[in-house]
Amino acid sequence: MYENTFPNKRFKHTVEFLKKHIQSSESILDLGVENPLSEILKKNGYAVENTSGIDLDLDTSEIENSSANVVTAFEIFEHLLSPFTVLKSIKADKLVASIPLKLWFASAYRSQTDMRDRHYHEFEDWQFDWLLEKSGWKIIASEKWTNPTKKIGIRPLLRWFTPRYYIVYAERISE
């Protein structure tokens, strides 16, 4: 079902991580519009509802009104100006989130044609951990993985050894 290519490698890691920590009987609110990964999660037995595409920096009502047991956020927080606000608005007790890590040898991603497809944040793992902690989450488990390419050069070589993705399973801290 998956090849070892982008985005299939990322999808495979994400689904395997989710299966370790979230039961398929738990309902999921996935931040962001329906996408190939949310479809894969449904095929793996998860009940997934996506947000409608509203600007989550300006309107968190879909998150606040959700009755889902789990919120997932796969490569979404780097696009937000204020991920702290979104994290604080989550009512669910469980969160599975992944981000692309900041690479010291590459600039943050910025589409030249789509203003919405840009990375405002590219975190180091400790920064994302701190953001989660400050917004009321305790990290239970985490993993990193690389995203090698078949291109030739110094940067493609570094991608074989430097983790590009970071995923966490966190639980809400009781206040």
C-alpha positions, 0 to 999 in steps of 0.5 A, a space after each residue: 500500500 505504501 512505497 518508500 517515497 514521499 508522501 507515502 513514507 510519511 503516511 506509513 510512519 504516521 499511520 503506524 504511530 497513530 495505531 500504537 497510541 489511538 484505538 480505531 474506536 476513538 473519534 478523530 478531528 483532523 485539523 485541515 481539509 480532507 486529504 489523502 492521509 485522512 482517507 488512508 486513516 478511514 481505510 484503516 478503520 478510524 472515524 475521521 472528521 476534518 475541519 472545513 478549511 477555515 482559517 484556524 488562526 482567526 476561527 477555532 470554533 470547529 475545534 471548540 465545538 468538536 466532540 472528538 476524543 482525539 485531535 490530529 494535526 499532520 503538518 498543519 502547525 507550521 502554516 499557522 501564525 498562532 499554533 498556541 491559540 489552536 492548541 489551547 482551543 482543543 477540548 479533546 484529551 488526546 493529540 497526535 501531531 506531526 511537523 516538518 523539522 527545521 533543517 539547518 541547511 535549507 530555508 523554510 518552505 515558501 510557495 511562490 504561487 500559493 500564499 497559504 502554502 507557506 511555512 511560518 514556523 519550522 520548529 526544532 523538536 525542543 521548540 515544538 515540545 515547549 509549545 505543547 507544554 506551554 499550551 497544556 499538553 504532556 508528550 507521552 511518545 515521539 518519533 522522528 524520521 528522515 526524508 531522503 531524496 534521490 537527487 545528487 548533492 550535499 543537501 540531498 545527502 544530508 537528508 539521508 541522515 537528518 530527521 525531517 519529520 517529528 510526530 508526538 502523541 500528547 495528552 491534555 494536562 489536567 488543570 
